[in-house]
C-alpha cells in the first residue's frame, strides 16, 4: 500500500473550494430580494458582478506571484482570511456603493483559491493522479453551488439576508485553523509514510519540467501560457453566467420565487460534481492506460466541449425540467473541462512557476468574466424592455454553447510543443 495521506490534503482543498463558492453564490441567490431593497436594474447588478470580476482578475496575478514566493501554506491562509472577512462584511453595508466595495474585496480574496489549491495538487500528486485530484478539488465548486441554494434562501427567510452572509463567512475561519495545523510540503510532513513520499516525489507519468529562468513577464512569451489563458478567457465567463444569472433565469422564465428556486438550481449544480470528478477520472484513466498526458487531456476536453453544444438549442426546450436537464449536462461538462484545463500548467511548467501561470490564466478568465456581464446586461435589459426576456436568454445560451469548441481549437493550435523553453 502506497498510503492515502495525500487524499486528506485533497479533502482540505475540496473544502476550501466549497466555501469559496458558497460565499460568492450568496449574492446571486439573494438578488431577487436585494434588487428590490436597493432598487437595482439588470445593469446595476451586472456592475456588481464586474467589480467582483475586476478585483478577481487583479487578485489572480497578485496571489499567483505571492504564492510562488511565500509558499502554498501561508498564501492560502492569507487569501482565505481576506475573503472570509469580505463575505461577513456584506451584512453591514448601507447601499449599492458599499456593496460594490465589499464585493470587490471578496473577489480579490477569492482569487487566491485556485492558484493555491492547484499548486498544492502539484506538490502532493503525481501526474497520473493529478487530473483526478483536480477534479475532486473543482467538485468543491459544484458542492458549494449546491449547498448555497439549499441553505442561503432558508437563512435569509428565517433570520434575514444579513445572516446568510455572516454564517457562510464564518465557515472560512474554521477551515483556516485546520489548514494551518495540518498543511506542510510532503517532505516536511511527519505523518506521511516513506513509501507514499517516494511515490509523490518520483513521477513516472511525465518528465520533470526544467526550471524557468526568465522573469515573470517572460511567461507571456510562451504559447503554452496563452493556450491556458485563452482557454480560461473563453470558458470561465460561461461558468460565472451559470452562477450569477441562473437564479434570475428561473425566476424570469418560470416565475419562481426565493423559496422555490432551490430544487432546480440544486439539480443543475449536483450534476457538476459528477462532471468534475468524471472529467478528471477520464484523463487519469487514459494516462494510466499508457496515453500521453497531453493527448489524454485534449481528448477529454473535446468530449466536454461537445457536450456543451446542445445548449445552443435551448429555445426548443419547453419545460422547466427539460431545461434543467440541458443545463445540467452543460454545467457538468464545464466542470469536466475545468478539471483538465486546470491541470495543464503542471504538464508544461516547473512547480516553481505553476501558481504564476495559474494566476495569469485566472486573470484572463476573470477579464472574460468582467466583459461578458456587460454584454449580458445590455442583452437582458433590451429584451426586457420589449417584454421578450426569454429571447435574451436564448441569445446568451447560444454564446455559451459555442465557446468551448472554439476554445478547444485554439488550445490545439498553441500546444504543439511538449514543454516550455528555458
URWO-V142361 format. One record per run of one state. SS is the DSSP state (~ for helix, > for strand, _ for the rest). FROM is the first residue (numbers start at 1). TO is the last residue. If there is no record, write none. Layout:
SS|FROM|TO, SS|FROM|TO
This chain:
_|1|4, ~|5|37, _|38|41, ~|42|70, _|71|71, ~|72|92, _|93|95, ~|96|110, _|111|111, ~|112|124, _|125|126, ~|127|159, _|160|160, ~|161|182, _|183|185, ~|186|188, _|189|193, ~|194|201, _|202|215, ~|216|221, _|222|222, ~|223|254, _|255|257, ~|258|260, _|261|261, ~|262|288, _|289|292, ~|293|316, _|317|319, ~|320|341, _|342|343, ~|344|348, _|349|350, ~|351|385, _|386|388, ~|389|414, _|415|422
